[in-house]
Amino acid sequence: MNYFSSDFKLGILGGGQLGKMLLNETRKFDIYTLVLDPSDEAPSRIACNEFFKGDLMDFDTVYKFGKKADVITIEIENVNVDALEQLEKDGKTVYPSSKTLKIIQNKAKQKLFYVDHNIPTADFSRFAYPDEMLTAIKNESLSFPFVWKSARFGYDGQGVKVIRTYSDLDTLPEGECIAEKMIPFKNELAVVVSRDTKGNVKTYPVVEMEFHPEANQVEYVICPARIDDQVAKKAQLVALKVSQAYQHVGLLAVEMFQTQDDEILINEVAPRPHNSGHYSIEASYTNQFEQHLRAILGLPLGKTDSKVTGIMVNLVGEEGHNGPVVYKNIEKIMDMEGVTPHIYGKRETRPFRKMGHVTIVHEDINTARSTAEEVKKSIKVVSTKY
């Protein structure tokens, strides 16, 4: 099929920043795109050929949108899977498949999937609602501390909380959840795996993630991870095993824990371009967004090696700031060598909302990390109301 400068149409469910960055690559290849998102102010709106406003969880909306496209993909997992399944039955091409999404959308199903496929993951218990955890604690089948995770709709640090005391249970929302054993890990790692329509697979280098202690969001992504080569090989092999189990098409970001004894445990996955791969726009031979397109369209997979060390710094809204956004001191960071800001196109900021990211590239990883620290201290995402 001719995808370039043709009548072919790619449908993207979700119009956030991931969609916007994916559209940079479709523009490069002159691929015609359709985007569905519930917000009139979706970042992707300015870059697609056709924009449709609608609820991603509504069957009819997703189904009607999908009928307009030749291939359908996602930039967010929270979409109506039943509509995608029906589109597949109608002969439409959907990547990742509805089967893959059904598992990944629910963290409890995801964890059970790893157990069934002999993939190492932290011990966990599954509960229909939070009150069941209270009973389990009283019966001593569950003990503090543990990590509570909502089974559905967790995103950007939401739906995850460390439970240390009974009082921490009071504010948990109703609904299915899991209680996961706390892992005393050395590092949080990630590997982005690309798999095409023929089953060909390539992995990106292992990255190291540093998290904000309060927001539970990634602050820094460091590539390559500062770990032993043997640990890196082990992490890539585990990621490949996960990819093989899902039989996904497109990208799969595999988040992992490196334990104190250098074992690798799966945390969770995302079947799409991911925050842990943003560094690749400046630092890799083939960035993750182009690679996703290559994979879902059956084109040759690109080279995933890094050209240079890359560190990504997330730009999130400052605490106490809500309203029209201002990027304070952005000129200062742009004056630093090897620094590239990416602004997502969200006009309104709020505490810890992802508003952009900055990539730092340098031949020396220590210099890059030092510059990343300076970037983090310098730029502030604030509101004009303050």
C-alpha positions as a Markdown table, in Angstrom:
| # | Residue | x | y | z |
|---|---|---|---|---|
| 1 | Met | 0.0 | 0.0 | 0.0 |
| 2 | Asn | 1.2 | 3.5 | -0.7 |
| 3 | Tyr | 1.0 | 5.5 | 2.5 |
| 4 | Phe | 2.8 | 8.7 | 1.3 |
| 5 | Ser | 1.1 | 11.5 | -0.5 |
| 6 | Ser | -1.9 | 9.3 | -1.1 |
| 7 | Asp | -5.6 | 8.7 | -0.1 |
| 8 | Phe | -4.5 | 6.4 | 2.8 |
| 9 | Lys | -5.8 | 7.7 | 6.1 |
| 10 | Leu | -4.3 | 7.0 | 9.6 |
| 11 | Gly | -6.7 | 7.4 | 12.5 |
| 12 | Ile | -5.3 | 8.3 | 15.9 |
| 13 | Leu | -7.4 | 7.9 | 19.0 |
| 14 | Gly | -6.3 | 10.7 | 21.4 |
| 15 | Gly | -5.0 | 14.1 | 20.7 |
| 16 | Gly | -2.6 | 14.9 | 23.5 |
| 17 | Gln | 1.1 | 15.6 | 23.4 |
| 18 | Leu | 2.0 | 12.1 | 22.3 |
| 19 | Gly | -0.3 | 12.5 | 19.3 |
| 20 | Lys | 1.2 | 15.9 | 18.5 |
| 21 | Met | 4.7 | 14.4 | 18.4 |
| 22 | Leu | 3.5 | 11.5 | 16.3 |
| 23 | Leu | 2.0 | 13.9 | 13.9 |
| 24 | Asn | 5.4 | 15.6 | 13.4 |
| 25 | Glu | 6.4 | 12.3 | 11.8 |
| 26 | Thr | 3.3 | 11.9 | 9.7 |
| 27 | Arg | 3.9 | 15.4 | 8.4 |
| 28 | Lys | 7.5 | 14.4 | 7.5 |
| 29 | Phe | 6.1 | 11.5 | 5.4 |
| 30 | Asp | 3.0 | 13.3 | 4.2 |
| 31 | Ile | 0.6 | 10.7 | 5.7 |
| 32 | Tyr | -3.0 | 11.9 | 5.9 |
| 33 | Thr | -4.2 | 11.8 | 9.5 |
| 34 | Leu | -7.5 | 11.9 | 11.4 |
| 35 | Val | -7.6 | 12.6 | 15.2 |
| 36 | Leu | -10.3 | 12.0 | 17.7 |
| 37 | Asp | -10.2 | 13.7 | 21.1 |
| 38 | Pro | -12.7 | 15.0 | 23.7 |
| 39 | Ser | -11.1 | 18.5 | 23.9 |
| 40 | Asp | -11.4 | 21.4 | 21.5 |
| 41 | Glu | -8.0 | 22.5 | 22.7 |
| 42 | Ala | -6.2 | 19.1 | 22.1 |
| 43 | Pro | -2.5 | 19.7 | 21.3 |
| 44 | Ser | -2.9 | 17.5 | 18.2 |
| 45 | Arg | -5.6 | 19.6 | 16.6 |
| 46 | Ile | -3.1 | 22.0 | 14.9 |
| 47 | Ala | -1.1 | 19.2 | 13.2 |
| 48 | Cys | -3.6 | 16.7 | 11.8 |
| 49 | Asn | -5.5 | 16.8 | 8.5 |
| 50 | Glu | -8.9 | 16.2 | 10.1 |
| 51 | Phe | -9.9 | 16.7 | 13.8 |
| 52 | Phe | -13.0 | 15.2 | 15.4 |
| 53 | Lys | -14.2 | 16.1 | 18.9 |
| 54 | Gly | -15.7 | 13.1 | 20.8 |
| 55 | Asp | -15.6 | 10.8 | 23.8 |
| 56 | Leu | -12.9 | 8.2 | 23.4 |
| 57 | Met | -14.9 | 5.8 | 25.7 |
| 58 | Asp | -18.1 | 6.0 | 23.7 |
| 59 | Phe | -18.7 | 3.0 | 21.5 |
| 60 | Asp | -20.5 | 4.8 | 18.6 |
| 61 | Thr | -18.1 | 7.7 | 18.6 |
| 62 | Val | -15.0 | 5.5 | 18.3 |
| 63 | Tyr | -16.6 | 3.1 | 15.9 |
| 64 | Lys | -17.8 | 5.9 | 13.5 |
| 65 | Phe | -14.4 | 7.5 | 13.7 |
| 66 | Gly | -12.6 | 4.2 | 13.0 |
| 67 | Lys | -14.7 | 3.6 | 9.9 |
| 68 | Lys | -13.2 | 6.7 | 8.3 |
| 69 | Ala | -9.6 | 5.4 | 8.6 |
| 70 | Asp | -7.6 | 2.6 | 6.9 |
| 71 | Val | -5.3 | 2.0 | 10.0 |
| 72 | Ile | -6.2 | 2.9 | 13.6 |
| 73 | Thr | -3.7 | 3.5 | 16.4 |
| 74 | Ile | -3.8 | 5.1 | 19.8 |
| 75 | Glu | -1.8 | 7.7 | 21.9 |
| 76 | Ile | -3.7 | 6.8 | 25.1 |
| 77 | Glu | -5.0 | 3.4 | 26.4 |
| 78 | Asn | -8.3 | 4.7 | 27.7 |
| 79 | Val | -10.4 | 4.1 | 24.6 |
| 80 | Asn | -13.5 | 2.0 | 23.9 |
| 81 | Val | -12.1 | -1.5 | 23.2 |
| 82 | Asp | -15.4 | -3.0 | 22.2 |
| 83 | Ala | -15.6 | -0.5 | 19.3 |
| 84 | Leu | -12.1 | -1.4 | 18.3 |
| 85 | Glu | -13.0 | -5.1 | 18.4 |
| 86 | Gln | -16.0 | -4.5 | 16.1 |
| 87 | Leu | -13.8 | -2.5 | 13.7 |
| 88 | Glu | -11.4 | -5.4 | 13.5 |
| 89 | Lys | -14.3 | -7.8 | 12.8 |
| 90 | Asp | -15.3 | -5.4 | 10.0 |
| 91 | Gly | -11.9 | -5.7 | 8.5 |
| 92 | Lys | -10.2 | -2.6 | 9.8 |
| 93 | Thr | -6.6 | -2.7 | 10.9 |
| 94 | Val | -6.1 | -1.7 | 14.6 |
| 95 | Tyr | -2.7 | -1.5 | 16.3 |
| 96 | Pro | -2.3 | -2.2 | 19.1 |
| 97 | Ser | -5.1 | -4.8 | 18.8 |
| 98 | Ser | -8.2 | -4.8 | 21.0 |
| 99 | Lys | -7.0 | -8.1 | 22.5 |
| 100 | Thr | -3.8 | -6.4 | 23.7 |
| 101 | Leu | -5.6 | -3.3 | 25.0 |
| 102 | Lys | -8.1 | -5.3 | 27.0 |
| 103 | Ile | -5.3 | -6.8 | 29.1 |
| 104 | Ile | -3.2 | -3.6 | 29.4 |
| 105 | Gln | -6.2 | -1.3 | 30.3 |
| 106 | Asn | -6.7 | -3.2 | 33.5 |
| 107 | Lys | -3.7 | -3.4 | 35.9 |
| 108 | Ala | -5.1 | -6.5 | 37.6 |
| 109 | Lys | -5.4 | -8.3 | 34.3 |
| 110 | Gln | -2.0 | -7.1 | 33.4 |
| 111 | Lys | -0.4 | -8.6 | 36.5 |
| 112 | Leu | -2.3 | -11.9 | 36.1 |
| 113 | Phe | -1.0 | -11.9 | 32.5 |
| 114 | Tyr | 2.6 | -11.8 | 33.7 |
| 115 | Val | 2.0 | -14.6 | 36.2 |
| 116 | Asp | 0.4 | -16.7 | 33.5 |
| 117 | His | 3.4 | -16.2 | 31.2 |
| 118 | Asn | 6.1 | -16.7 | 33.8 |
| 119 | Ile | 7.2 | -13.1 | 33.6 |
| 120 | Pro | 8.7 | -11.8 | 36.9 |
| 121 | Thr | 6.7 | -9.1 | 38.7 |
| 122 | Ala | 6.1 | -7.9 | 42.2 |
| 123 | Asp | 3.8 | -10.0 | 44.4 |
| 124 | Phe | 0.2 | -8.6 | 44.5 |
| 125 | Ser | -3.4 | -9.2 | 45.6 |
| 126 | Arg | -6.5 | -8.2 | 43.7 |
| 127 | Phe | -9.5 | -6.6 | 45.3 |
| 128 | Ala | -13.0 | -5.7 | 44.0 |
| 129 | Tyr | -13.0 | -2.5 | 46.2 |
| 130 | Pro | -10.8 | -0.9 | 48.8 |
| 131 | Asp | -12.8 | -2.1 | 51.8 |
| 132 | Glu | -11.6 | -5.7 | 51.0 |
| 133 | Met | -8.1 | -4.5 | 51.7 |
| 134 | Leu | -9.1 | -3.6 | 55.3 |
| 135 | Thr | -10.4 | -7.1 | 55.8 |
| 136 | Ala | -7.2 | -8.5 | 54.4 |
| 137 | Ile | -5.1 | -6.4 | 56.7 |
| 138 | Lys | -7.1 | -7.5 | 59.8 |
| 139 | Asn | -6.7 | -11.1 | 58.7 |
| 140 | Glu | -3.0 | -10.6 | 58.2 |
| 141 | Ser | -3.0 | -11.6 | 54.6 |
| 142 | Leu | -1.9 | -8.1 | 53.7 |
| 143 | Ser | 0.5 | -5.9 | 55.6 |
| 144 | Phe | 1.8 | -2.3 | 55.6 |
| 145 | Pro | 3.4 | -0.8 | 53.6 |
| 146 | Phe | 2.1 | -1.7 | 50.2 |
| 147 | Val | 1.4 | 0.1 | 46.9 |
| 148 | Trp | -2.3 | 0.6 | 46.0 |
| 149 | Lys | -3.1 | 0.8 | 42.3 |
| 150 | Ser | -6.4 | 1.5 | 40.7 |
| 151 | Ala | -7.1 | -1.3 | 38.2 |
| 152 | Arg | -8.5 | 1.2 | 35.7 |
| 153 | Phe | -7.8 | 4.7 | 34.4 |
| 154 | Gly | -4.5 | 5.4 | 36.2 |
| 155 | Tyr | -2.4 | 8.0 | 34.3 |
| 156 | Asp | 0.6 | 10.3 | 35.0 |
| 157 | Gly | 1.0 | 9.3 | 38.6 |
| 158 | Gln | -2.8 | 9.2 | 39.3 |
| 159 | Gly | -4.3 | 6.0 | 40.6 |
| 160 | Val | -1.1 | 5.0 | 42.5 |
| 161 | Lys | -0.5 | 5.5 | 46.2 |
| 162 | Val | 1.8 | 4.1 | 48.9 |
| 163 | Ile | -0.3 | 2.8 | 51.8 |
| 164 | Arg | 1.6 | 3.0 | 55.1 |
| 165 | Thr | -1.2 | 3.3 | 57.7 |
| 166 | Tyr | -4.9 | 2.7 | 58.1 |
| 167 | Ser | -5.6 | 6.5 | 57.5 |
| 168 | Asp | -4.1 | 6.2 | 54.0 |
| 169 | Leu | -7.0 | 3.9 | 53.1 |
| 170 | Asp | -9.6 | 6.6 | 53.9 |
| 171 | Thr | -9.2 | 8.7 | 50.7 |
| 172 | Leu | -9.0 | 5.8 | 48.2 |
| 173 | Pro | -11.7 | 5.9 | 45.5 |
| 174 | Glu | -14.1 | 3.0 | 45.0 |
| 175 | Gly | -13.5 | 0.4 | 42.4 |
| 176 | Glu | -11.3 | -2.6 | 41.5 |
| 177 | Cys | -7.7 | -2.3 | 42.6 |
| 178 | Ile | -4.5 | -4.2 | 43.4 |
| 179 | Ala | -2.2 | -4.1 | 46.5 |
| 180 | Glu | 1.4 | -4.6 | 45.4 |
| 181 | Lys | 4.3 | -5.5 | 47.5 |
| 182 | Met | 6.8 | -2.7 | 48.1 |
| 183 | Ile | 10.0 | -3.4 | 46.2 |
| 184 | Pro | 13.3 | -2.1 | 47.7 |
| 185 | Phe | 14.7 | -1.4 | 44.2 |
| 186 | Lys | 18.0 | 0.1 | 43.1 |
| 187 | Asn | 16.6 | 1.7 | 39.9 |
| 188 | Glu | 13.5 | 2.1 | 37.9 |
| 189 | Leu | 14.3 | 1.2 | 34.3 |
| 190 | Ala | 12.4 | 1.1 | 31.0 |
| 191 | Val | 12.9 | -0.5 | 27.6 |
| 192 | Val | 10.9 | 0.6 | 24.5 |
| 193 | Val | 10.4 | -2.4 | 22.2 |
| 194 | Ser | 9.2 | -2.0 | 18.6 |
| 195 | Arg | 7.5 | -4.9 | 16.8 |
| 196 | Asp | 6.2 | -4.8 | 13.3 |
| 197 | Thr | 3.4 | -6.6 | 11.5 |
| 198 | Lys | 5.7 | -9.5 | 10.5 |
| 199 | Gly | 7.0 | -10.0 | 14.1 |
| 200 | Asn | 10.3 | -8.3 | 13.6 |
| 201 | Val | 11.5 | -6.8 | 16.8 |
| 202 | Lys | 14.0 | -4.1 | 17.9 |
| 203 | Thr | 14.7 | -2.7 | 21.3 |
| 204 | Tyr | 15.9 | 0.8 | 22.3 |
| 205 | Pro | 18.7 | 1.1 | 24.9 |
| 206 | Val | 17.7 | 0.6 | 28.6 |
| 207 | Val | 16.9 | 4.0 | 30.2 |
| 208 | Glu | 17.0 | 5.0 | 33.9 |
| 209 | Met | 14.1 | 6.9 | 35.4 |
| 210 | Glu | 14.2 | 9.3 | 38.3 |
| 211 | Phe | 10.8 | 10.1 | 39.8 |
| 212 | His | 9.4 | 13.1 | 41.7 |
| 213 | Pro | 8.8 | 11.9 | 45.3 |
| 214 | Glu | 5.4 | 13.6 | 45.7 |
| 215 | Ala | 3.8 | 13.5 | 42.2 |
| 216 | Asn | 4.9 | 10.0 | 41.3 |
| 217 | Gln | 5.9 | 11.3 | 37.9 |
| 218 | Val | 9.1 | 10.9 | 36.0 |
| 219 | Glu | 11.4 | 13.9 | 36.4 |
| 220 | Tyr | 14.4 | 12.6 | 34.5 |
| 221 | Val | 14.9 | 9.9 | 31.9 |
| 222 | Ile | 18.6 | 9.0 | 31.3 |
| 223 | Cys | 19.9 | 7.1 | 28.3 |
| 224 | Pro | 21.9 | 5.0 | 28.6 |
| 225 | Ala | 21.0 | 3.8 | 32.1 |
| 226 | Arg | 23.9 | 4.0 | 34.5 |
| 227 | Ile | 23.9 | 0.2 | 35.2 |
| 228 | Asp | 26.1 | -2.8 | 34.6 |
| 229 | Asp | 26.0 | -4.2 | 31.1 |
| 230 | Gln | 24.8 | -7.6 | 32.4 |
| 231 | Val | 21.8 | -6.0 | 34.1 |
| 232 | Ala | 21.0 | -4.0 | 30.9 |
| 233 | Lys | 21.1 | -7.3 | 28.9 |
| 234 | Lys | 18.8 | -8.9 | 31.4 |
| 235 | Ala | 16.4 | -6.0 | 31.2 |
| 236 | Gln | 16.2 | -6.1 | 27.4 |
| 237 | Leu | 15.7 | -9.9 | 27.4 |
| 238 | Val | 12.8 | -9.5 | 29.9 |
| 239 | Ala | 11.3 | -6.7 | 27.7 |
| 240 | Leu | 11.5 | -9.0 | 24.7 |
| 241 | Lys | 9.8 | -11.7 | 26.6 |
| 242 | Val | 7.0 | -9.4 | 27.4 |
| 243 | Ser | 6.7 | -8.2 | 23.8 |
| 244 | Gln | 6.5 | -11.8 | 22.6 |
| 245 | Ala | 3.8 | -12.6 | 25.1 |
| 246 | Tyr | 1.6 | -9.7 | 24.0 |
| 247 | Gln | 2.3 | -10.2 | 20.3 |
| 248 | His | 1.7 | -6.5 | 20.0 |
| 249 | Val | 2.3 | -4.4 | 16.9 |
| 250 | Gly | 3.8 | -0.9 | 17.3 |
| 251 | Leu | 5.7 | 0.3 | 20.4 |
| 252 | Leu | 5.6 | -1.3 | 23.8 |
| 253 | Ala | 7.2 | 0.7 | 26.7 |
| 254 | Val | 8.2 | -1.8 | 29.4 |
| 255 | Glu | 8.7 | -0.3 | 32.8 |
| 256 | Met | 10.8 | -2.4 | 35.3 |
| 257 | Phe | 12.4 | -2.4 | 38.7 |
| 258 | Gln | 16.0 | -3.4 | 39.2 |
| 259 | Thr | 16.1 | -5.1 | 42.7 |
| 260 | Gln | 18.9 | -4.9 | 45.2 |
| 261 | Asp | 20.1 | -8.3 | 44.0 |
| 262 | Asp | 19.9 | -7.2 | 40.3 |
| 263 | Glu | 16.8 | -9.1 | 39.4 |
| 264 | Ile | 14.4 | -7.5 | 36.9 |
| 265 | Leu | 10.7 | -7.2 | 37.8 |
| 266 | Ile | 8.0 | -5.9 | 35.5 |
| 267 | Asn | 6.1 | -2.9 | 36.8 |
| 268 | Glu | 3.7 | -2.1 | 33.9 |
| 269 | Val | 3.6 | -1.5 | 30.2 |
| 270 | Ala | 2.2 | 1.0 | 27.7 |
| 271 | Pro | 1.5 | 0.0 | 24.1 |
| 272 | Arg | 2.3 | 3.3 | 22.4 |
| 273 | Pro | 5.0 | 6.0 | 22.4 |
| 274 | His | 6.0 | 6.8 | 25.9 |
| 275 | Asn | 7.5 | 9.4 | 28.2 |
| 276 | Ser | 10.6 | 7.1 | 28.6 |
| 277 | Gly | 11.3 | 7.4 | 24.9 |
| 278 | His | 11.1 | 11.2 | 24.4 |
| 279 | Tyr | 14.9 | 11.5 | 24.5 |
| 280 | Ser | 15.0 | 9.6 | 21.2 |
| 281 | Ile | 13.8 | 12.7 | 19.2 |
| 282 | Glu | 17.2 | 14.3 | 19.6 |
| 283 | Ala | 19.4 | 11.4 | 20.7 |
| 284 | Ser | 18.5 | 8.4 | 18.5 |
| 285 | Tyr | 19.0 | 7.4 | 14.9 |
| 286 | Thr | 15.2 | 6.7 | 14.7 |
| 287 | Asn | 13.0 | 8.4 | 17.2 |
| 288 | Gln | 10.2 | 6.4 | 18.9 |
| 289 | Phe | 7.4 | 8.2 | 17.0 |
| 290 | Glu | 8.8 | 7.4 | 13.6 |
| 291 | Gln | 9.5 | 3.9 | 14.8 |
| 292 | His | 5.8 | 3.5 | 15.8 |
| 293 | Leu | 4.7 | 4.5 | 12.4 |
| 294 | Arg | 7.1 | 2.2 | 10.7 |
| 295 | Ala | 5.9 | -0.7 | 12.9 |
| 296 | Ile | 2.2 | -0.3 | 12.4 |
| 297 | Leu | 2.5 | 0.3 | 8.7 |
| 298 | Gly | 4.7 | -2.7 | 8.0 |
| 299 | Leu | 7.7 | -0.5 | 6.9 |
| 300 | Pro | 11.3 | -1.5 | 7.7 |
| 301 | Leu | 12.1 | -0.8 | 11.4 |
| 302 | Gly | 14.7 | 1.9 | 11.9 |
| 303 | Lys | 18.0 | 1.8 | 13.8 |
| 304 | Thr | 17.4 | 2.2 | 17.5 |
| 305 | Asp | 20.9 | 3.0 | 18.7 |
| 306 | Ser | 21.6 | 6.4 | 20.3 |
| 307 | Lys | 23.9 | 8.8 | 18.5 |
| 308 | Val | 24.7 | 10.6 | 21.7 |
| 309 | Thr | 23.8 | 10.5 | 25.4 |
| 310 | Gly | 20.3 | 11.9 | 26.0 |
| 311 | Ile | 18.5 | 13.0 | 29.1 |
| 312 | Met | 14.9 | 14.1 | 29.2 |
| 313 | Val | 13.5 | 16.5 | 31.8 |
| 314 | Asn | 9.7 | 16.7 | 32.2 |
| 315 | Leu | 8.2 | 20.2 | 32.4 |
| 316 | Val | 5.2 | 20.1 | 34.8 |
| 317 | Gly | 3.1 | 22.8 | 36.3 |
| 318 | Glu | 4.4 | 24.3 | 39.5 |
| 319 | Glu | 2.4 | 23.8 | 42.7 |
| 320 | Gly | 0.0 | 26.6 | 43.5 |
| 321 | His | -0.3 | 27.6 | 39.9 |
| 322 | Asn | -3.6 | 27.3 | 37.9 |
| 323 | Gly | -4.4 | 29.2 | 34.8 |
| 324 | Pro | -2.9 | 30.6 | 31.6 |
| 325 | Val | 0.7 | 29.2 | 31.3 |
| 326 | Val | 4.0 | 31.0 | 31.2 |
| 327 | Tyr | 7.4 | 29.2 | 30.7 |
| 328 | Lys | 9.6 | 31.3 | 33.0 |
| 329 | Asn | 13.3 | 31.5 | 32.1 |
| 330 | Ile | 12.9 | 29.4 | 28.9 |
| 331 | Glu | 15.4 | 31.8 | 27.2 |
| 332 | Lys | 18.0 | 30.9 | 29.8 |
| 333 | Ile | 17.8 | 27.1 | 29.1 |
| 334 | Met | 17.8 | 27.7 | 25.3 |
| 335 | Asp | 21.1 | 29.5 | 25.7 |
| 336 | Met | 22.6 | 26.2 | 27.1 |
| 337 | Glu | 24.4 | 23.9 | 24.6 |
| 338 | Gly | 22.6 | 20.7 | 23.6 |
| 339 | Val | 19.3 | 21.8 | 25.1 |
| 340 | Thr | 16.0 | 21.5 | 23.2 |
| 341 | Pro | 12.6 | 22.3 | 24.7 |
| 342 | His | 9.4 | 20.7 | 23.5 |
| 343 | Ile | 6.2 | 22.6 | 24.4 |
| 344 | Tyr | 3.0 | 20.5 | 24.3 |
| 345 | Gly | 0.5 | 23.2 | 23.4 |
| 346 | Lys | -1.6 | 23.2 | 26.6 |
| 347 | Arg | -2.7 | 26.8 | 27.3 |
| 348 | Glu | -3.7 | 26.1 | 30.9 |
| 349 | Thr | -1.3 | 24.9 | 33.6 |
| 350 | Arg | -2.1 | 23.2 | 36.9 |
| 351 | Pro | 0.1 | 21.6 | 39.6 |
| 352 | Phe | 2.1 | 18.6 | 38.1 |
| 353 | Arg | 0.3 | 18.7 | 34.7 |
| 354 | Lys | 2.7 | 17.7 | 32.0 |
| 355 | Met | 3.2 | 20.8 | 29.9 |
| 356 | Gly | 6.4 | 19.9 | 28.0 |
| 357 | His | 9.8 | 18.3 | 28.2 |
| 358 | Val | 13.4 | 19.3 | 27.6 |
| 359 | Thr | 16.1 | 17.1 | 26.0 |
| 360 | Ile | 19.7 | 17.5 | 26.8 |
| 361 | Val | 22.3 | 15.8 | 24.6 |
| 362 | His | 26.1 | 15.6 | 25.2 |
| 363 | Glu | 28.9 | 13.1 | 24.5 |
| 364 | Asp | 29.5 | 12.8 | 28.3 |
| 365 | Ile | 26.7 | 11.5 | 30.4 |
| 366 | Asn | 27.8 | 13.3 | 33.6 |
| 367 | Thr | 27.9 | 16.6 | 31.8 |
| 368 | Ala | 24.5 | 15.9 | 30.4 |
| 369 | Arg | 23.1 | 15.1 | 33.8 |
| 370 | Ser | 24.6 | 18.2 | 35.3 |
| 371 | Thr | 23.0 | 20.3 | 32.6 |
| 372 | Ala | 19.7 | 18.6 | 33.1 |
| 373 | Glu | 19.8 | 19.6 | 36.8 |
| 374 | Glu | 20.5 | 23.2 | 35.8 |
| 375 | Val | 17.5 | 23.1 | 33.4 |
| 376 | Lys | 15.2 | 21.7 | 36.1 |
| 377 | Lys | 16.3 | 24.5 | 38.5 |
| 378 | Ser | 16.0 | 27.2 | 35.9 |
| 379 | Ile | 12.7 | 26.8 | 34.0 |
| 380 | Lys | 9.4 | 27.1 | 35.8 |
| 381 | Val | 5.9 | 26.4 | 34.5 |
| 382 | Val | 3.8 | 29.1 | 36.1 |
| 383 | Ser | 0.5 | 30.9 | 35.5 |
| 384 | Thr | 0.0 | 34.6 | 34.5 |
| 385 | Lys | -2.5 | 34.8 | 37.3 |
| 386 | Tyr | 0.3 | 34.8 | 39.9 |
